[in-house]
Amino acid sequence: MTRSTVAVNQSYVTQRVTGQQRYAHEIASRLLTRPGVAAVEPTGWWRGSALRVWAWALSVLPVRAGSRVLLSLTARAPLWARRHVLVVHDLFVLTNPEWFSRAYVWTHAPLLKVQLRTARALVAVSAPVAEQLAAYDVPVCVAPNAPSTVFGTPAADEDASVLASRGLEPGAYLLAVGSLDPRKNLPALAEAYTALSDEERAAHPLVVVGGGSGIFRSEQIRWPAEVVDAGYVSDDELRALYAGAEAVVFVSWAEGFGLPLVEAAAAGAGSLVISDIPVFRWVCGDAAHYVDPGSVPAITAGLRAAIADPVAPGIDLRRFDWDDSARRVHELCEAVATG
């Protein structure tokens, strides 16, 4: 039997799959097929609540990892481990604490500061995040997100029913994907969409996918009647919604990566209307309608431009591949193991 040299922290397995958790599942599923890589996850009583899982990650996990390299793929990670490799999705709890609840900042900001100081190596999900991590005197590699296989699969017979159940016509609606996190800038999107004429909104309803989270400060958003609240949807439903959208709208103030961009491109969305921020430029190049997220009129103009002059999201998806990202993470872990 091959001796385990890398322990994958799977404290995320009890969480709903969103951005960080999707990254963790995709990378872990590939790493755990490799010799010397083993999973470590909470069991029994420890899985009973989010608080117990956190207690397990902070106390039991470092002991279970022992002298092995401990790989943490999400923010659920210990303060310290003997040889810790930490994936950093963003630093927003440090740079923009106003986007989070007070309790979240009080607990997570100090934790992340210690983790960054004690990690043996760091993984960034994009080059802009890697630039932020350059201040820490440890190796950093870039292993980006990628579209999961489901988003690149051909249209299914069920796609029409996914749209029909929400009163949608293919190629005749706008799609926004994201939580009620203040960083997603949904109040500005609501204002910008409201500024369209009644006729424009009737012809181009806006579908909003996602949900709220207790870690974020509450948002009061006034959506016009033409908005379709799709809530939390399955991956198959999301692929169908991407594929049928005339444009995917993503006007965040900031992102560590921006997973909907590559998912939309893989699924065949008609166009992208996105914030003009460095990470989106890094992902998309010129294949999008860029807008100033701080300007409601600019977002409205971007929506009109996408409707009148679609720009296919021609992202080079060869740059974003889960197998390649898993390989990079594994090589970094091996370097820490032998260093």
C-alpha positions, 0 to 999 in steps of 0.5 A: 500500500502506498504511504499517504503523503498528502491529506485533503481537508474535506471539511466542506463536504457538509456544505451546499455546492457553490463557488468554493465548494465546487472548486474543492469537489472538482480538485479533490475528485482528481487528486484522490485518484493519485497514489499517496493522496488520502481524504480526511473528513469529519465523521459522526458527531463532528458532522452534526452542525456547521459549528462542530465541523469548524471545531473539527477543522481547528482541533482534530484535523491538524492532528489527523494530518500529522506530518503529511501535507495538509491541503485545504481547498476552501476557507474551512481550514485550521489555524495551523498545520505542520505542512499546510497548503492553502487555496485562497479564493479571495481576500475580501474579508480582509480588504472589504470587511463591509461586505460581510456580517460583523460576526463573520469578520470577527471570526474569519479575518483573524483566522485568514491572517494566521493561515496566510502567515503559517502556510507552507505554500498557497494556491491562487485561483487567478493571477490577480489573486496571486499578485495579492499573495506575493507579499507572503514569503511562500511559494504561490501557484495559480490553479484556476477554476474551470467549467464542470463537465455538465456545462459543456454537454449538448442540449438535453430534451429537458432544457425546453421544460426548464425554460418553459416552466419559468415562462422563458423563450430561448435567446430572449432573456438575460441571466444573472448568477450569484448570491445576495452578497453585496459584492455582487452589486445586485441593487445596481443591476436592479436599477439598471434593468429598471431603467430599460423601457417597459417594452425592452423589459417585456421582451427581455426578462431578467432571470436571477439565479442564486440565493442569500447567505447569512454571512452577508449583510442584508440587501434590500433590492427592488426588482421590477415585475419582469424579473424571474427569481429562479432561486437555487437551481441544479447544475443541469438546470443552470446549464439550460439557463446559460445555453438559452440566455441572450446574455449573462450579466455579472456586474460584481464589484470584485471577484477572485475568479468569476466562475459563471464566466467560463460556465456560460462560455462552455454552455454557449450563452449568447453574450456577456455583460460584465464588470471592467475589473482586472480578473474579468479581463484576465479571464475573458480578454476582449470577448465581452461587453465591459461596464463600470460596476459603479455606474447604473447608466453604464450597466443599462447601456451594457444591457442594451448593447448586448441585446442589440450587438451580441458578443459571443463569449469567446473565452479560450477554455483551454486555459481553464481545465480542472485536470490541469489545475489539479495537476498544479495543486498536486505538484505544489503539494509534492514540492512541500512534501519533499522540501 
